[in-house]
Amino acid sequence: MRVTRLIPCVTTLVIAVCSSAMVGRAEGRHTAAAPVQAAEPKFDPTRDAAADVQAAIVEARRSHRHIILDVGGEWCGWCHTLDRYFVEHADLKALRDKNYVWLKVNFSPENKNEALLSRYGQIQSYPWLFVLDQDGKLLKSQQTDPLEEGPSYNFDRMKAFLTQWAPK
């Protein structure tokens, strides 16, 4: 019963905050906002993963990087934890982006991407990482469990993984 009464109050509060921000913007006032770091892309079941891999190969060749396929879904809690981890650890994200084209490949009831993923071997948990060379050849199939620590990921193990499979 209490939750039911709380919903209209929360809705009113959200509308009031949004309306206030819109009025301020319309009147030319700007409020200082906290810096927002870019979020990681989402897993998208509507994407053509095979075409995305081909585009990643083109980019990897152009930029002399390897490719990491990050396989998971919006349903996957550890996938979101991995996304937040890279947002919170800009130095690791910079290492990752310097050496890899990072590509999210959706696995969900809407689109399992079975034809593409069957090329790289069995997936036992999510997220799962496949490291490919710049030609799309599989270098490493990586379960993320060994990279985890407590409720997140381990900095040293993640750095070692990203360093080990980076282009020479």
C-alpha positions as CSV (number, residue, x, y, z in Angstrom):
1,M,0.0,0.0,0.0
2,R,2.8,2.4,0.9
3,V,4.6,1.8,-2.4
4,T,1.4,2.6,-4.3
5,R,1.1,5.9,-2.6
6,L,4.8,6.7,-3.1
7,I,4.7,6.3,-7.0
8,P,2.6,9.5,-7.6
9,C,5.0,11.5,-5.3
10,V,8.1,10.2,-7.1
11,T,6.5,10.9,-10.5
12,T,5.6,14.4,-9.4
13,L,9.1,15.0,-8.2
14,V,10.6,13.8,-11.5
15,I,8.3,16.0,-13.5
16,A,9.1,19.0,-11.3
17,V,12.9,18.5,-11.7
18,C,12.6,18.0,-15.4
19,S,10.3,21.0,-15.9
20,S,12.6,23.2,-13.8
21,A,15.6,22.2,-16.0
22,M,13.6,22.8,-19.2
23,V,12.4,26.3,-18.0
24,G,16.0,27.3,-17.0
25,R,17.2,26.2,-20.4
26,A,14.4,28.1,-22.2
27,E,15.3,31.2,-20.2
28,G,18.9,30.9,-21.1
29,R,20.0,29.8,-17.6
30,H,22.4,26.9,-17.4
31,T,23.1,25.0,-14.3
32,A,26.5,23.5,-13.7
33,A,26.3,19.8,-14.4
34,A,28.7,17.2,-13.0
35,P,31.0,15.9,-15.8
36,V,29.5,12.8,-17.3
37,Q,31.7,10.1,-18.7
38,A,30.6,8.4,-21.9
39,A,28.8,5.2,-21.3
40,E,29.8,2.0,-23.0
41,P,27.7,1.1,-26.0
42,K,24.8,-1.3,-25.4
43,F,24.2,-4.8,-26.6
44,D,21.8,-4.5,-29.5
45,P,19.8,-7.5,-30.7
46,T,18.9,-5.7,-34.0
47,R,22.6,-5.3,-35.1
48,D,24.1,-7.5,-37.8
49,A,27.0,-8.9,-35.8
50,A,28.7,-10.4,-38.9
51,A,28.7,-7.1,-40.6
52,D,29.9,-5.4,-37.4
53,V,32.8,-7.9,-37.3
54,Q,33.7,-7.1,-40.9
55,A,33.7,-3.4,-40.1
56,A,35.8,-4.0,-37.0
57,I,38.3,-5.9,-39.2
58,V,38.6,-3.0,-41.6
59,E,39.1,-0.6,-38.7
60,A,41.6,-2.9,-37.0
61,R,43.7,-3.2,-40.2
62,R,43.5,0.6,-40.6
63,S,44.5,1.4,-37.1
64,H,46.9,-1.6,-36.5
65,R,44.8,-2.9,-33.5
66,H,43.3,-6.3,-32.5
67,I,39.6,-6.8,-32.0
68,I,37.8,-7.9,-28.8
69,L,34.3,-9.3,-29.2
70,D,32.5,-8.6,-25.9
71,V,29.6,-11.2,-26.0
72,G,26.7,-10.7,-23.6
73,G,23.4,-8.9,-23.4
74,E,21.4,-6.2,-21.6
75,W,20.1,-9.0,-19.3
76,C,23.6,-9.7,-18.0
77,G,24.6,-8.1,-14.7
78,W,28.3,-8.8,-15.1
79,C,28.2,-7.3,-18.6
80,H,27.0,-4.0,-17.1
81,T,29.7,-4.3,-14.3
82,L,32.3,-4.6,-17.0
83,D,31.0,-1.6,-18.8
84,R,31.0,0.5,-15.6
85,Y,34.5,-0.8,-14.8
86,F,35.9,0.7,-18.0
87,V,34.1,3.9,-17.4
88,E,35.5,4.1,-13.9
89,H,39.0,3.1,-14.9
90,A,39.9,5.6,-17.7
91,D,43.5,4.4,-17.8
92,L,42.4,0.8,-18.6
93,K,39.9,2.1,-21.1
94,A,42.6,4.1,-22.8
95,L,44.9,0.9,-22.9
96,R,42.0,-1.1,-24.3
97,D,41.0,1.5,-27.0
98,K,44.6,2.0,-28.0
99,N,45.1,-1.7,-28.7
100,Y,41.7,-3.0,-29.6
101,V,38.5,-2.4,-31.6
102,W,35.9,-3.2,-28.9
103,L,32.8,-4.7,-30.3
104,K,29.7,-5.7,-28.4
105,V,28.0,-8.8,-29.8
106,N,24.5,-9.5,-28.5
107,F,23.4,-12.9,-27.1
108,S,19.8,-12.9,-26.1
109,P,16.5,-14.7,-26.9
110,E,15.9,-12.0,-29.5
111,N,19.2,-12.7,-31.3
112,K,21.7,-15.3,-30.3
113,N,24.1,-14.5,-33.2
114,E,24.7,-18.3,-33.4
115,A,26.1,-18.3,-36.9
116,L,28.8,-15.8,-36.0
117,L,29.6,-17.0,-32.6
118,S,29.9,-20.6,-33.6
119,R,33.1,-19.6,-35.5
120,Y,34.9,-18.9,-32.2
121,G,34.1,-21.8,-30.0
122,Q,31.9,-22.5,-27.0
123,I,30.8,-19.8,-24.6
124,Q,30.4,-21.0,-21.0
125,S,29.4,-17.7,-19.2
126,Y,28.8,-14.0,-19.9
127,P,30.3,-11.7,-20.6
128,W,32.8,-13.7,-22.8
129,L,35.6,-12.1,-24.7
130,F,37.1,-13.3,-28.0
131,V,40.3,-11.6,-29.0
132,L,40.8,-11.6,-32.8
133,D,43.8,-10.3,-34.8
134,Q,43.4,-7.6,-37.4
135,D,42.3,-10.2,-39.9
136,G,39.6,-11.7,-37.7
137,K,41.5,-14.8,-36.7
138,L,40.8,-16.0,-33.2
139,L,43.8,-15.4,-30.8
140,K,42.1,-16.0,-27.4
141,S,38.8,-17.1,-26.0
142,Q,38.5,-15.6,-22.5
143,Q,36.1,-16.3,-19.8
144,T,35.8,-13.2,-17.6
145,D,35.6,-15.0,-14.3
146,P,39.4,-15.1,-13.8
147,L,39.4,-11.3,-14.3
148,E,36.8,-10.7,-11.6
149,E,37.3,-9.8,-8.0
150,G,34.5,-9.5,-5.5
151,P,31.7,-7.5,-7.0
152,S,33.8,-6.1,-9.9
153,Y,37.0,-6.8,-11.8
154,N,40.6,-6.9,-10.8
155,F,42.8,-4.1,-12.1
156,D,46.0,-6.0,-12.4
157,R,44.5,-9.0,-14.0
158,M,42.5,-6.9,-16.5
159,K,45.6,-4.9,-17.4
160,A,47.7,-8.1,-17.8
161,F,45.0,-9.5,-20.1
162,L,44.8,-6.4,-22.3
163,T,48.6,-6.1,-22.4
164,Q,49.2,-9.8,-23.2
165,W,46.9,-9.9,-26.3
166,A,47.7,-6.4,-27.6
167,P,49.4,-6.2,-31.1
168,K,53.2,-6.4,-30.8
